[in-house]
C-alpha cells in the first residue's frame, strides 16, 4: 500500500513537472512574440520620425 502511494506521488510529480515545463515553454514563446512586436513598434516609430525630419 505504501509503495503504491509513493509511486502515485512520483507519477503526479512527473505530471506536474511536465505541465510546468509546457507552461514555461508557452510563456517563453509568448514573451518572444511580445519582444518581436515591441521591436517592430520601435522600428516603426523610428521610421516615422525619419519621415517627419524630411
Buried (B, 14 or more C-beta within 10 A) or exposed (E): EEEEEEEEEEEEEEEEEEEEEEEEEEEEEEEEEEEEEEEEEEEEEEEEEEEEEE
